């Protein structure tokens, strides 16, 4: 295992064991996501103020990949505009699926780069992107009641 792979694995394990922004968020809109292939479940809570992600939390249960991805997402999207958040979603989708140059937007993805290897495991892509697709529902105005 290379040093970079070890660092990436540490990031995933850390975010899984010590998730950031875990728990409900008062005054937020929410959306729920579910991956029937593996049973991962997630609820994303977002407060958007003046078209900016003012705060974002999550709750859920699932594999280390899904939980780490959600945790990183909450730290990465806070303070971003709705359009910036959608761009980051697109960059991460490309990274996870291997579309385009996987290193093109690493600076914008920050710790999400730790999930770059997921593209080599097609059955795990849904785990890594579940929180992101759920967040995109909110960004697109399709939140739950």
PADREN-671608 format. One line per field, with one value per atom (N, C-alpha, C): atom name; chain; residue number from 1; x, z, y. Coordinates in Angstrom, 3 decimals, decimal comma, always signed. Layout:
residues N
name <- (CA | ...) $
chain <- (A | ...) $
resi <- (NUM | ...) $
X <- (X | ...) $
Z <- (Z | ...) $
Y <- (Y | ...) $
end
This chain:
residues 145
name <- (N | CA | C | N | CA | C | N | CA | C | N | CA | C | N | CA | C | N | CA | C | N | CA | C | N | CA | C | N | CA | C | N | CA | C | N | CA | C | N | CA | C | N | CA | C | N | CA | C | N | CA | C | N | CA | C | N | CA | C | N | CA | C | N | CA | C | N | CA | C | N | CA | C | N | CA | C | N | CA | C | N | CA | C | N | CA | C | N | CA | C | N | CA | C | N | CA | C | N | CA | C | N | CA | C | N | CA | C | N | CA | C | N | CA | C | N | CA | C | N | CA | C | N | CA | C | N | CA | C | N | CA | C | N | CA | C | N | CA | C | N | CA | C | N | CA | C | N | CA | C | N | CA | C | N | CA | C | N | CA | C | N | CA | C | N | CA | C | N | CA | C | N | CA | C | N | CA | C | N | CA | C | N | CA | C | N | CA | C | N | CA | C | N | CA | C | N | CA | C | N | CA | C | N | CA | C | N | CA | C | N | CA | C | N | CA | C | N | CA | C | N | CA | C | N | CA | C | N | CA | C | N | CA | C | N | CA | C | N | CA | C | N | CA | C | N | CA | C | N | CA | C | N | CA | C | N | CA | C | N | CA | C | N | CA | C | N | CA | C | N | CA | C | N | CA | C | N | CA | C | N | CA | C | N | CA | C | N | CA | C | N | CA | C | N | CA | C | N | CA | C | N | CA | C | N | CA | C | N | CA | C | N | CA | C | N | CA | C | N | CA | C | N | CA | C | N | CA | C | N | CA | C | N | CA | C | N | CA | C | N | CA | C | N | CA | C | N | CA | C | N | CA | C | N | CA | C | N | CA | C | N | CA | C | N | CA | C | N | CA | C | N | CA | C | N | CA | C | N | CA | C | N | CA | C | N | CA | C | N | CA | C | N | CA | C | N | CA | C | N | CA | C | N | CA | C | N | CA | C | N | CA | C | N | CA | C | N | CA | C | N | CA | C | N | CA | C | N | CA | C | N | CA | C | N | CA | C | N | CA | C | N | CA | C | N | CA | C | N | CA | C | N | CA | C | N | CA | C | N | CA | C | N | CA | C | N | CA | C | N | CA | C | N | CA | C | N | CA | C | N | CA | C | N | CA | C | N | CA | C | N | CA | C | N | CA | C | N | CA | C | N | CA | C | N | CA | C) $
chain <- (A | A | A | A | A | A | A | A | A | A | A | A | A | A | A | A | A | A | A | A | A | A | A | A | A | A | A | A | A | A | A | A | A | A | A | A | A | A | A | A | A | A | A | A | A | A | A | A | A | A | A | A | A | A | A | A | A | A | A | A | A | A | A | A | A | A | A | A | A | A | A | A | A | A | A | A | A | A | A | A | A | A | A | A | A | A | A | A | A | A | A | A | A | A | A | A | A | A | A | A | A | A | A | A | A | A | A | A | A | A | A | A | A | A | A | A | A | A | A | A | A | A | A | A | A | A | A | A | A | A | A | A | A | A | A | A | A | A | A | A | A | A | A | A | A | A | A | A | A | A | A | A | A | A | A | A | A | A | A | A | A | A | A | A | A | A | A | A | A | A | A | A | A | A | A | A | A | A | A | A | A | A | A | A | A | A | A | A | A | A | A | A | A | A | A | A | A | A | A | A | A | A | A | A | A | A | A | A | A | A | A | A | A | A | A | A | A | A | A | A | A | A | A | A | A | A | A | A | A | A | A | A | A | A | A | A | A | A | A | A | A | A | A | A | A | A | A | A | A | A | A | A | A | A | A | A | A | A | A | A | A | A | A | A | A | A | A | A | A | A | A | A | A | A | A | A | A | A | A | A | A | A | A | A | A | A | A | A | A | A | A | A | A | A | A | A | A | A | A | A | A | A | A | A | A | A | A | A | A | A | A | A | A | A | A | A | A | A | A | A | A | A | A | A | A | A | A | A | A | A | A | A | A | A | A | A | A | A | A | A | A | A | A | A | A | A | A | A | A | A | A | A | A | A | A | A | A | A | A | A | A | A | A | A | A | A | A | A | A | A | A | A | A | A | A | A | A | A | A | A | A | A | A | A | A | A | A | A | A | A | A | A | A | A | A | A | A | A | A | A | A | A | A | A | A | A | A | A | A | A | A | A | A | A | A | A | A | A | A | A | A | A | A | A | A | A | A | A | A | A | A | A | A | A | A) $
resi <- (1 | 1 | 1 | 2 | 2 | 2 | 3 | 3 | 3 | 4 | 4 | 4 | 5 | 5 | 5 | 6 | 6 | 6 | 7 | 7 | 7 | 8 | 8 | 8 | 9 | 9 | 9 | 10 | 10 | 10 | 11 | 11 | 11 | 12 | 12 | 12 | 13 | 13 | 13 | 14 | 14 | 14 | 15 | 15 | 15 | 16 | 16 | 16 | 17 | 17 | 17 | 18 | 18 | 18 | 19 | 19 | 19 | 20 | 20 | 20 | 21 | 21 | 21 | 22 | 22 | 22 | 23 | 23 | 23 | 24 | 24 | 24 | 25 | 25 | 25 | 26 | 26 | 26 | 27 | 27 | 27 | 28 | 28 | 28 | 29 | 29 | 29 | 30 | 30 | 30 | 31 | 31 | 31 | 32 | 32 | 32 | 33 | 33 | 33 | 34 | 34 | 34 | 35 | 35 | 35 | 36 | 36 | 36 | 37 | 37 | 37 | 38 | 38 | 38 | 39 | 39 | 39 | 40 | 40 | 40 | 41 | 41 | 41 | 42 | 42 | 42 | 43 | 43 | 43 | 44 | 44 | 44 | 45 | 45 | 45 | 46 | 46 | 46 | 47 | 47 | 47 | 48 | 48 | 48 | 49 | 49 | 49 | 50 | 50 | 50 | 51 | 51 | 51 | 52 | 52 | 52 | 53 | 53 | 53 | 54 | 54 | 54 | 55 | 55 | 55 | 56 | 56 | 56 | 57 | 57 | 57 | 58 | 58 | 58 | 59 | 59 | 59 | 60 | 60 | 60 | 61 | 61 | 61 | 62 | 62 | 62 | 63 | 63 | 63 | 64 | 64 | 64 | 65 | 65 | 65 | 66 | 66 | 66 | 67 | 67 | 67 | 68 | 68 | 68 | 69 | 69 | 69 | 70 | 70 | 70 | 71 | 71 | 71 | 72 | 72 | 72 | 73 | 73 | 73 | 74 | 74 | 74 | 75 | 75 | 75 | 76 | 76 | 76 | 77 | 77 | 77 | 78 | 78 | 78 | 79 | 79 | 79 | 80 | 80 | 80 | 81 | 81 | 81 | 82 | 82 | 82 | 83 | 83 | 83 | 84 | 84 | 84 | 85 | 85 | 85 | 86 | 86 | 86 | 87 | 87 | 87 | 88 | 88 | 88 | 89 | 89 | 89 | 90 | 90 | 90 | 91 | 91 | 91 | 92 | 92 | 92 | 93 | 93 | 93 | 94 | 94 | 94 | 95 | 95 | 95 | 96 | 96 | 96 | 97 | 97 | 97 | 98 | 98 | 98 | 99 | 99 | 99 | 100 | 100 | 100 | 101 | 101 | 101 | 102 | 102 | 102 | 103 | 103 | 103 | 104 | 104 | 104 | 105 | 105 | 105 | 106 | 106 | 106 | 107 | 107 | 107 | 108 | 108 | 108 | 109 | 109 | 109 | 110 | 110 | 110 | 111 | 111 | 111 | 112 | 112 | 112 | 113 | 113 | 113 | 114 | 114 | 114 | 115 | 115 | 115 | 116 | 116 | 116 | 117 | 117 | 117 | 118 | 118 | 118 | 119 | 119 | 119 | 120 | 120 | 120 | 121 | 121 | 121 | 122 | 122 | 122 | 123 | 123 | 123 | 124 | 124 | 124 | 125 | 125 | 125 | 126 | 126 | 126 | 127 | 127 | 127 | 128 | 128 | 128 | 129 | 129 | 129 | 130 | 130 | 130 | 131 | 131 | 131 | 132 | 132 | 132 | 133 | 133 | 133 | 134 | 134 | 134 | 135 | 135 | 135 | 136 | 136 | 136 | 137 | 137 | 137 | 138 | 138 | 138 | 139 | 139 | 139 | 140 | 140 | 140 | 141 | 141 | 141 | 142 | 142 | 142 | 143 | 143 | 143 | 144 | 144 | 144 | 145 | 145 | 145) $
X <- (+0,852 | +0,000 | +0,895 | +0,624 | +1,428 | +1,102 | +1,992 | +1,762 | +0,471 | +0,202 | -1,016 | -2,253 | -2,212 | -3,340 | -3,581 | -2,490 | -2,630 | -3,272 | -2,857 | -3,446 | -4,924 | -5,263 | -6,662 | -7,475 | -6,918 | -7,623 | -7,832 | -6,836 | -6,955 | -8,067 | -8,190 | -9,242 | -10,616 | -10,789 | -12,072 | -12,379 | -11,416 | -11,629 | -11,926 | -11,220 | -11,432 | -12,842 | -13,268 | -14,605 | -15,699 | -15,424 | -16,411 | -16,512 | -15,368 | -15,369 | -15,774 | -15,454 | -15,723 | -16,423 | -17,659 | -18,340 | -18,555 | -18,332 | -18,552 | -20,012 | -20,572 | -21,924 | -22,972 | -22,846 | -23,774 | -24,916 | -26,118 | -27,302 | -28,232 | -29,446 | -30,432 | -30,024 | -30,626 | -30,342 | -31,666 | -31,885 | -33,144 | -33,277 | -34,516 | -34,804 | -34,293 | -33,980 | -33,420 | -34,458 | -34,232 | -34,988 | -34,228 | -34,922 | -34,241 | -34,649 | -33,793 | -34,078 | -33,496 | -34,145 | -33,706 | -33,254 | -32,191 | -31,670 | -31,518 | -31,641 | -31,559 | -30,929 | -29,994 | -29,367 | -29,852 | -30,830 | -31,381 | -30,392 | -29,319 | -28,345 | -27,570 | -27,328 | -26,533 | -27,198 | -28,290 | -29,006 | -28,594 | -27,654 | -27,263 | -28,467 | -28,638 | -29,703 | -29,088 | -29,604 | -29,061 | -30,158 | -30,083 | -30,937 | -30,003 | -30,200 | -29,402 | -30,278 | -29,741 | -30,420 | -29,620 | -30,301 | -29,597 | -30,372 | -29,626 | -30,168 | -29,491 | -30,298 | -29,781 | -30,277 | -29,338 | -29,651 | -29,023 | -29,833 | -29,347 | -28,598 | -29,147 | -28,611 | -27,244 | -26,911 | -25,653 | -25,979 | -25,231 | -25,385 | -24,837 | -25,743 | -25,339 | -24,920 | -25,592 | -25,246 | -25,779 | -25,104 | -25,514 | -25,091 | -26,021 | -25,785 | -26,304 | -26,006 | -26,544 | -26,768 | -27,644 | -27,858 | -27,942 | -27,537 | -27,682 | -26,945 | -27,098 | -26,414 | -25,992 | -24,807 | -24,327 | -22,847 | -22,268 | -20,857 | -19,954 | -18,690 | -17,712 | -17,623 | -17,739 | -17,647 | -18,793 | -20,023 | -21,170 | -21,123 | -20,732 | -20,691 | -19,550 | -18,393 | -17,261 | -17,561 | -18,163 | -18,506 | -19,475 | -20,474 | -21,439 | -20,758 | -19,876 | -19,173 | -18,310 | -17,538 | -16,703 | -17,581 | -18,699 | -19,605 | -20,066 | -20,418 | -20,935 | -19,890 | -18,634 | -17,585 | -17,240 | -17,340 | -16,948 | -17,981 | -19,255 | -20,286 | -20,713 | -20,419 | -20,799 | -20,133 | -20,965 | -20,463 | -20,442 | -20,768 | -20,797 | -22,170 | -22,191 | -23,473 | -24,105 | -25,367 | -26,080 | -25,371 | -24,976 | -24,298 | -22,924 | -22,179 | -20,877 | -21,045 | -22,042 | -22,302 | -22,651 | -23,441 | -23,791 | -22,557 | -21,645 | -20,409 | -19,573 | -19,453 | -18,677 | -19,324 | -20,657 | -21,356 | -20,932 | -20,935 | -20,570 | -19,118 | -18,217 | -16,809 | -16,650 | -17,371 | -17,260 | -17,855 | -18,964 | -19,574 | -18,581 | -17,901 | -16,881 | -15,731 | -15,299 | -14,208 | -14,605 | -15,805 | -16,259 | -16,493 | -16,970 | -17,296 | -16,155 | -15,111 | -13,990 | -14,232 | -15,249 | -15,525 | -14,523 | -13,977 | -13,040 | -11,741 | -10,989 | -9,707 | -9,954 | -9,685 | -10,006 | -9,213 | -8,137 | -7,326 | -7,596 | -8,491 | -8,718 | -9,236 | -10,078 | -10,706 | -10,377 | -9,219 | -8,870 | -8,816 | -8,385 | -8,314 | -9,694 | -10,704 | -12,060 | -12,658 | -12,181 | -12,739 | -12,126 | -10,962 | -10,349 | -10,249 | -10,760 | -10,651 | -11,446 | -12,360 | -13,100 | -12,171 | -10,995 | -10,020 | -9,706 | -9,924 | -9,692 | -10,583 | -11,668 | -12,596 | -12,357 | -11,259 | -10,969 | -10,908 | -10,399 | -10,259 | -11,577 | -12,649 | -13,963 | -14,345 | -13,821 | -14,158 | -13,710 | -12,796 | -12,338 | -13,253 | -14,280 | -15,222 | -16,647 | -17,143 | -18,441 | -19,587 | -19,571 | -20,672 | -20,621 | -19,508 | -19,364 | -19,612 | -19,745 | -19,954 | -21,232 | -22,300 | -23,555 | -23,381 | -22,525 | -22,251 | -21,617 | -20,646 | -19,911 | -20,744 | -21,683 | -22,436 | -23,830 | -24,251 | -25,603 | -25,886 | -25,022 | -25,236 | -25,280 | -24,454 | -24,372 | -25,637 | -26,164 | -27,419 | -28,561 | -28,520 | -29,547 | -29,424 | -28,210 | -27,980 | -28,446 | -28,188 | -28,585 | -30,104 | -30,836 | -32,300 | -32,690 | -32,031 | -32,318 | -31,895 | -30,715 | -30,242 | -31,179 | -31,833 | -32,785 | -34,204 | -34,390 | -35,710 | -36,639 | -36,069 | -36,887 | -36,762 | -36,676 | -36,527 | -37,795 | -37,656 | -38,780 | -39,545 | -40,742 | -41,496 | -41,134) $
Z <- (+0,000 | +0,000 | +0,000 | -0,880 | -0,947 | +0,223 | +0,477 | +1,552 | +1,317 | +0,054 | -0,276 | +0,002 | -0,353 | -0,061 | +1,440 | +2,204 | +3,668 | +4,218 | +3,725 | +4,167 | +3,822 | +2,604 | +2,190 | +3,069 | +3,369 | +4,216 | +5,612 | +6,125 | +7,439 | +7,449 | +6,378 | +6,281 | +6,341 | +5,589 | +5,571 | +6,952 | +7,557 | +8,878 | +9,930 | +9,875 | +10,838 | +10,714 | +9,493 | +9,289 | +9,640 | +9,482 | +9,862 | +11,382 | +12,063 | +13,516 | +14,252 | +13,656 | +14,280 | +13,262 | +12,906 | +11,864 | +12,291 | +11,353 | +11,590 | +11,289 | +12,072 | +11,825 | +11,790 | +12,689 | +12,758 | +13,704 | +13,246 | +14,061 | +13,371 | +13,884 | +13,243 | +13,373 | +12,547 | +12,523 | +12,562 | +13,623 | +13,764 | +12,675 | +12,226 | +11,230 | +9,838 | +9,599 | +8,303 | +7,463 | +6,156 | +5,278 | +5,263 | +4,903 | +4,910 | +3,707 | +3,405 | +2,371 | +2,855 | +2,437 | +2,850 | +1,641 | +1,841 | +0,787 | +1,293 | +0,381 | +0,729 | -0,420 | -0,096 | -1,089 | -0,829 | -1,602 | -1,347 | -1,597 | -2,330 | -2,604 | -1,364 | -0,474 | +0,713 | +2,023 | +1,951 | +3,149 | +3,751 | +3,132 | +3,646 | +3,637 | +4,738 | +4,852 | +5,330 | +4,814 | +5,197 | +5,183 | +6,108 | +6,106 | +6,127 | +5,191 | +5,102 | +5,551 | +6,416 | +6,901 | +6,434 | +5,823 | +5,289 | +5,601 | +6,018 | +6,125 | +5,061 | +4,144 | +3,087 | +3,365 | +3,433 | +3,680 | +2,572 | +1,923 | +0,822 | -0,222 | -0,559 | -1,573 | -1,204 | +0,095 | +0,591 | +1,589 | +1,525 | +2,488 | +3,822 | +4,686 | +5,975 | +6,945 | +6,883 | +7,753 | +7,126 | +7,398 | +6,870 | +7,860 | +8,156 | +9,055 | +8,372 | +8,982 | +8,469 | +9,612 | +9,370 | +10,235 | +9,318 | +9,820 | +8,989 | +9,550 | +8,845 | +9,190 | +7,894 | +7,907 | +6,708 | +6,822 | +5,709 | +5,656 | +5,896 | +6,137 | +6,394 | +5,233 | +4,013 | +2,833 | +2,824 | +3,031 | +2,977 | +4,109 | +5,294 | +6,440 | +6,310 | +5,862 | +5,677 | +4,585 | +3,502 | +2,410 | +2,888 | +3,670 | +4,203 | +5,147 | +5,997 | +6,935 | +6,206 | +5,225 | +4,448 | +3,727 | +3,176 | +2,453 | +3,342 | +4,601 | +5,475 | +5,758 | +5,827 | +6,081 | +4,817 | +3,689 | +2,425 | +1,891 | +2,085 | +1,463 | +2,283 | +3,559 | +4,389 | +3,846 | +3,628 | +3,117 | +1,605 | +0,921 | -0,546 | -1,034 | -2,184 | -2,788 | -3,327 | -3,635 | -4,212 | -5,487 | -6,355 | -7,609 | -7,354 | -6,391 | -6,061 | -5,539 | -4,708 | -4,173 | -5,296 | -6,265 | -7,398 | -8,237 | -8,390 | -9,141 | -8,417 | -7,102 | -6,337 | -6,438 | -6,395 | -6,609 | -7,942 | -8,988 | -10,321 | -10,361 | -9,744 | -9,705 | -8,968 | -7,858 | -7,087 | -7,855 | -8,527 | -9,349 | -10,406 | -11,052 | -12,049 | -11,417 | -10,223 | -9,533 | -9,183 | -8,644 | -8,191 | -9,340 | -10,461 | -11,580 | -12,587 | -12,426 | -13,347 | -14,644 | -14,672 | -15,861 | -15,896 | -17,056 | -17,188 | -16,450 | -16,207 | -15,528 | -14,020 | -13,324 | -11,898 | -11,040 | -11,566 | -10,777 | -11,121 | -12,065 | -12,541 | -11,458 | -10,553 | -9,561 | -8,128 | -7,918 | -6,578 | -5,562 | -5,977 | -5,042 | -4,500 | -5,359 | -4,929 | -4,075 | -4,248 | -3,545 | -2,159 | -1,897 | -0,580 | -0,144 | +1,066 | +1,617 | +0,827 | -0,023 | -0,854 | -1,784 | -2,033 | -2,854 | -2,259 | -0,954 | -0,293 | -0,867 | -1,514 | -2,086 | -3,576 | -4,098 | -5,528 | -5,952 | -5,100 | -5,442 | -5,594 | -5,181 | -5,249 | -6,688 | -7,638 | -9,048 | -9,514 | -8,760 | -9,094 | -8,538 | -7,790 | -7,167 | -7,474 | -8,659 | -9,100 | -8,116 | -7,371 | -6,437 | -5,230 | -5,004 | -3,867 | -4,239 | -5,530 | -5,959 | -5,340 | -5,301 | -4,703 | -3,218 | -2,547 | -1,129 | -0,977 | -1,808 | -1,716 | -2,150 | -3,061 | -3,607 | -3,009 | -2,121 | -1,561 | -0,903 | -0,025 | +0,657 | -0,351 | -1,368 | -2,369 | -3,212 | -3,616 | -4,375 | -3,500 | -2,234 | -1,310 | -1,121 | -0,985 | -0,878 | -2,139 | -3,290 | -4,550 | -4,641 | -4,041 | -4,009 | -3,334 | -2,246 | -1,536 | -2,393 | -2,981 | -3,823 | -4,994 | -5,463 | -6,580 | -6,108 | -4,791 | -4,250 | -4,111 | -3,973 | -3,879 | -2,494 | -1,462 | -0,113 | +0,380 | +1,453 | +2,084 | +2,934 | +3,358 | +4,233 | +5,679) $
Y <- (-1,177 | +0,000 | +1,236 | +2,195 | +3,406 | +4,331 | +5,305 | +6,276 | +7,050 | +7,403 | +8,146 | +7,301 | +6,021 | +5,120 | +5,019 | +4,975 | +4,915 | +6,168 | +7,323 | +8,590 | +8,611 | +8,201 | +8,182 | +7,235 | +6,067 | +5,114 | +5,705 | +6,420 | +7,055 | +8,105 | +8,878 | +9,891 | +9,222 | +8,157 | +7,445 | +6,865 | +6,213 | +5,620 | +6,686 | +7,804 | +8,881 | +9,461 | +9,760 | +10,328 | +9,317 | +8,037 | +7,028 | +6,908 | +6,874 | +6,714 | +7,993 | +9,143 | +10,442 | +11,349 | +11,005 | +11,786 | +13,233 | +14,121 | +15,543 | +15,851 | +16,766 | +17,280 | +16,167 | +15,211 | +14,093 | +14,458 | +14,279 | +14,537 | +15,510 | +15,604 | +16,486 | +17,945 | +18,777 | +20,212 | +20,958 | +21,701 | +22,443 | +23,501 | +23,682 | +24,702 | +24,392 | +23,125 | +22,727 | +22,001 | +22,006 | +21,122 | +19,801 | +18,731 | +17,439 | +16,612 | +15,655 | +14,663 | +13,342 | +12,267 | +10,936 | +10,137 | +9,387 | +8,530 | +7,114 | +6,174 | +4,755 | +3,995 | +3,140 | +2,270 | +0,848 | +0,368 | -0,962 | -2,094 | -1,830 | -2,885 | -3,295 | -2,331 | -2,674 | -2,250 | -1,507 | -1,108 | +0,213 | +0,929 | +2,241 | +3,174 | +3,919 | +4,907 | +6,209 | +7,318 | +8,617 | +9,668 | +10,591 | +11,771 | +12,973 | +13,862 | +15,086 | +16,246 | +17,083 | +18,284 | +19,495 | +20,464 | +21,627 | +22,900 | +23,906 | +25,262 | +26,099 | +26,612 | +27,476 | +28,889 | +29,820 | +31,225 | +32,055 | +32,877 | +33,717 | +32,897 | +31,739 | +30,831 | +30,235 | +30,258 | +29,698 | +28,595 | +27,502 | +26,412 | +26,930 | +27,359 | +27,914 | +26,823 | +25,692 | +24,572 | +23,289 | +22,195 | +20,893 | +19,810 | +18,919 | +17,783 | +16,518 | +15,384 | +14,126 | +13,154 | +12,213 | +11,057 | +9,866 | +8,728 | +7,550 | +6,367 | +5,281 | +4,048 | +3,384 | +2,859 | +2,196 | +1,905 | +1,587 | +1,212 | +2,426 | +2,144 | +3,203 | +4,183 | +3,684 | +4,558 | +5,561 | +5,110 | +6,020 | +7,034 | +6,594 | +7,500 | +8,509 | +8,064 | +8,970 | +9,996 | +9,553 | +10,462 | +11,544 | +11,152 | +12,111 | +13,101 | +12,604 | +13,461 | +14,492 | +14,028 | +14,951 | +15,965 | +15,508 | +16,402 | +17,553 | +17,239 | +18,292 | +19,362 | +18,971 | +19,957 | +20,739 | +20,082 | +20,696 | +21,694 | +21,419 | +22,253 | +23,461 | +23,466 | +24,609 | +25,878 | +26,907 | +28,181 | +28,289 | +27,203 | +27,222 | +27,675 | +28,333 | +28,678 | +27,401 | +27,505 | +26,359 | +25,891 | +26,834 | +26,469 | +25,855 | +26,395 | +25,812 | +24,389 | +24,174 | +22,835 | +21,863 | +22,314 | +21,446 | +21,112 | +22,070 | +21,807 | +20,757 | +20,898 | +19,932 | +18,554 | +18,492 | +17,215 | +16,608 | +17,420 | +16,944 | +16,458 | +17,218 | +16,816 | +15,491 | +15,336 | +14,100 | +12,926 | +13,163 | +12,111 | +11,639 | +12,590 | +12,239 | +11,451 | +11,889 | +11,204 | +9,770 | +9,615 | +8,301 | +7,328 | +7,832 | +6,950 | +6,809 | +7,623 | +7,566 | +8,309 | +9,165 | +9,986 | +11,138 | +11,412 | +12,522 | +12,252 | +13,312 | +13,234 | +13,263 | +12,174 | +12,113 | +13,104 | +13,647 | +14,577 | +16,034 | +16,275 | +17,635 | +18,581 | +18,106 | +18,983 | +18,572 | +17,979 | +17,507 | +18,642 | +19,814 | +20,948 | +21,295 | +21,278 | +21,594 | +20,480 | +19,259 | +18,112 | +17,887 | +18,448 | +18,312 | +16,861 | +16,569 | +15,215 | +14,184 | +14,627 | +13,666 | +12,891 | +13,445 | +12,731 | +11,364 | +11,208 | +9,921 | +8,821 | +9,222 | +8,238 | +7,989 | +8,486 | +8,332 | +6,864 | +6,009 | +4,600 | +3,866 | +4,486 | +3,839 | +3,501 | +4,262 | +4,013 | +2,627 | +2,016 | +0,669 | -0,414 | -0,007 | -0,945 | -0,484 | -0,788 | -0,262 | -0,482 | -1,575 | -1,817 | -0,874 | -0,211 | +0,698 | +2,167 | +2,460 | +3,845 | +4,404 | +3,601 | +4,072 | +4,392 | +3,638 | +3,905 | +5,291 | +5,571 | +6,836 | +8,032 | +7,820 | +8,958 | +9,118 | +8,217 | +8,284 | +9,631 | +10,081 | +11,362 | +12,509 | +12,417 | +13,477 | +13,560 | +12,421 | +12,429 | +12,942 | +12,606 | +13,081 | +14,589 | +15,071 | +16,520 | +17,236 | +16,638 | +17,271 | +17,412 | +16,467 | +16,593 | +17,911 | +18,232 | +19,484 | +20,677 | +20,619 | +21,724 | +21,979 | +20,897 | +21,011 | +21,297 | +21,503 | +21,819 | +20,630 | +19,422 | +18,201 | +17,561 | +18,398 | +17,873 | +17,203 | +16,425 | +15,747 | +16,769 | +16,378 | +17,273 | +17,028) $
end
